[in-house]
Amino acid sequence: MSAVSGWWDDFFWGSLVVVELFFVALIMTILFGLIGAGAKLSNNRVAKSIASGYTIVFRGTPEILVLLLF
């Protein structure tokens, strides 16, 4: 316990940054998901094709490969 006694302030601020990043990522994924769902349901042929292509690519790709690409 004495090894981390001077680090509590840094741990607190680091965990606060992680929580902030979580909420930013949550909001962004909800927005992108709604935009993609709207594009797939729209009558616009170009938007529907782009959304369908995106879905096909990411459903057929293993998750670890997506993580390595981005």
Backbone bond lengths (Angstrom), bond angles and torsions (degrees), N, CA, C in turn:
res aa  C-N    CA-C-N  psi(-1)  N-CA   C-N-CA  omega(-1)  CA-C   N-CA-C  phi
1 M - - - 1.444 - - 1.523 111.08 -
2 S 1.319 117.33 -31.98 1.461 119.18 -178.59 1.530 111.99 -70.34
3 A 1.332 116.91 -19.55 1.464 119.92 -179.39 1.518 111.86 -69.98
4 V 1.317 118.00 -24.84 1.467 121.46 -178.50 1.521 112.50 -112.37
5 S 1.314 117.50 11.41 1.466 119.56 -174.50 1.524 112.93 -64.40
6 G 1.307 118.51 -30.80 1.453 120.50 179.82 1.518 113.92 -91.08
7 W 1.311 116.67 1.02 1.463 121.16 -173.88 1.523 114.00 -105.50
8 W 1.310 118.67 2.46 1.469 120.04 -174.66 1.524 112.25 -61.79
9 D 1.309 116.87 -36.54 1.465 119.64 178.62 1.530 110.70 -64.67
10 D 1.319 116.71 -42.60 1.468 120.50 177.66 1.523 111.60 -66.11
11 F 1.332 117.39 -39.09 1.464 120.33 176.66 1.525 111.08 -62.21
12 F 1.322 116.38 -41.53 1.465 120.57 179.61 1.523 110.86 -62.66
13 W 1.336 117.88 -49.83 1.463 120.86 -178.53 1.524 111.27 -67.25
14 G 1.317 116.90 -35.65 1.462 119.74 176.60 1.514 112.05 -64.90
15 S 1.333 116.89 -41.76 1.462 119.26 178.11 1.518 111.21 -68.79
16 L 1.319 117.65 -32.31 1.460 120.77 176.29 1.527 110.65 -65.35
17 V 1.321 117.42 -40.25 1.466 121.26 177.30 1.527 110.29 -64.05
18 V 1.328 117.27 -40.59 1.466 120.76 178.99 1.524 110.82 -62.89
19 V 1.319 117.59 -42.46 1.466 120.88 178.87 1.527 110.39 -65.51
20 E 1.325 117.59 -40.73 1.466 120.40 177.42 1.525 111.08 -62.96
21 L 1.314 117.26 -43.83 1.463 120.71 178.04 1.521 111.44 -63.10
22 F 1.332 116.57 -36.21 1.459 120.31 177.15 1.521 111.02 -60.74
23 F 1.322 117.30 -46.89 1.460 119.79 -177.80 1.527 112.15 -69.68
24 V 1.316 117.58 -35.42 1.466 120.18 175.91 1.529 109.74 -64.48
25 A 1.331 116.86 -44.82 1.465 120.40 178.97 1.523 111.06 -65.15
26 L 1.325 117.39 -37.68 1.461 121.23 178.52 1.520 111.21 -62.09
27 I 1.314 116.56 -46.86 1.465 120.80 -179.85 1.529 110.64 -64.73
28 M 1.330 116.52 -42.19 1.469 119.48 -179.25 1.524 111.66 -65.61
29 T 1.331 117.94 -40.96 1.460 119.43 -179.55 1.521 111.52 -68.99
30 I 1.322 117.28 -35.66 1.464 119.65 176.03 1.521 110.14 -64.37
31 L 1.331 117.03 -44.50 1.465 119.97 179.12 1.528 111.96 -63.29
32 F 1.336 117.00 -46.87 1.465 119.91 179.03 1.525 111.29 -63.75
33 G 1.321 117.07 -37.35 1.457 120.37 178.03 1.512 112.16 -65.54
34 L 1.329 116.21 -41.95 1.465 119.45 178.10 1.523 111.50 -66.33
35 I 1.322 116.53 -39.25 1.469 119.94 177.74 1.530 110.08 -64.87
36 G 1.326 116.82 -43.83 1.465 120.08 178.91 1.519 112.61 -65.23
37 A 1.334 116.49 -40.57 1.466 119.59 178.06 1.520 110.76 -66.17
38 G 1.318 116.26 -40.35 1.462 119.44 176.93 1.513 111.90 -63.73
39 A 1.328 116.36 -37.00 1.463 120.13 178.91 1.525 111.09 -67.60
40 K 1.344 116.76 -39.58 1.467 119.10 179.40 1.521 112.07 -69.23
41 L 1.315 117.48 -29.04 1.463 120.92 -178.74 1.523 113.09 -91.63
42 S 1.316 117.12 -7.03 1.465 119.61 -175.73 1.525 111.37 -77.51
43 N 1.309 114.80 166.31 1.459 121.03 176.58 1.527 112.02 -89.54
44 N 1.331 116.23 -6.44 1.461 121.12 178.12 1.531 108.74 -71.81
45 R 1.312 115.53 119.07 1.460 120.58 -173.99 1.528 112.56 -67.00
46 V 1.311 117.22 -38.00 1.468 121.19 -178.98 1.526 110.47 -67.64
47 A 1.325 116.97 -47.35 1.465 120.62 -179.94 1.520 110.94 -63.12
48 K 1.317 116.41 -40.95 1.464 120.58 179.37 1.526 110.96 -64.87
49 S 1.320 117.38 -39.30 1.467 121.28 179.45 1.524 111.39 -67.16
50 I 1.316 116.72 -42.48 1.471 120.39 178.96 1.522 110.51 -63.92
51 A 1.324 116.98 -45.42 1.465 120.66 -179.69 1.521 111.05 -65.48
52 S 1.314 117.62 -39.75 1.468 120.58 178.63 1.527 110.84 -67.43
53 G 1.322 117.49 -40.96 1.458 120.61 177.11 1.515 112.41 -62.74
54 Y 1.317 116.14 -42.23 1.465 121.13 177.47 1.527 110.34 -60.79
55 T 1.329 116.12 -43.91 1.459 120.80 -179.76 1.524 111.02 -64.38
56 I 1.313 117.47 -43.30 1.467 121.15 -179.57 1.526 110.67 -63.20
57 V 1.321 116.98 -43.97 1.468 120.39 -178.70 1.522 111.01 -63.95
58 F 1.327 117.75 -46.59 1.457 119.22 -174.77 1.523 113.24 -80.37
59 R 1.311 118.85 -21.08 1.468 119.57 172.79 1.515 111.19 -75.93
60 G 1.308 117.51 -30.38 1.456 121.08 -178.14 1.514 114.15 -89.41
61 T 1.317 118.16 -2.30 1.456 122.32 -177.44 1.528 109.66 -105.85
62 P 1.330 118.03 131.04 1.465 119.47 176.08 1.537 111.10 -61.77
63 E 1.313 115.99 147.15 1.461 121.24 -174.98 1.523 112.89 -61.37
64 I 1.315 117.02 -37.06 1.458 119.08 -178.61 1.527 110.81 -65.41
65 L 1.322 117.17 -33.90 1.461 120.59 177.67 1.525 110.77 -68.22
66 V 1.322 117.08 -38.66 1.467 120.79 177.05 1.524 109.68 -63.24
67 L 1.328 117.01 -41.73 1.461 120.17 178.59 1.525 111.19 -64.24
68 L 1.309 117.69 -37.10 1.460 120.41 179.28 1.520 111.92 -72.24
69 L 1.340 117.49 -32.28 1.456 120.58 179.74 1.519 112.16 -72.31
70 F 1.315 116.69 -36.91 1.461 120.38 -176.83 1.493 109.79 -109.61
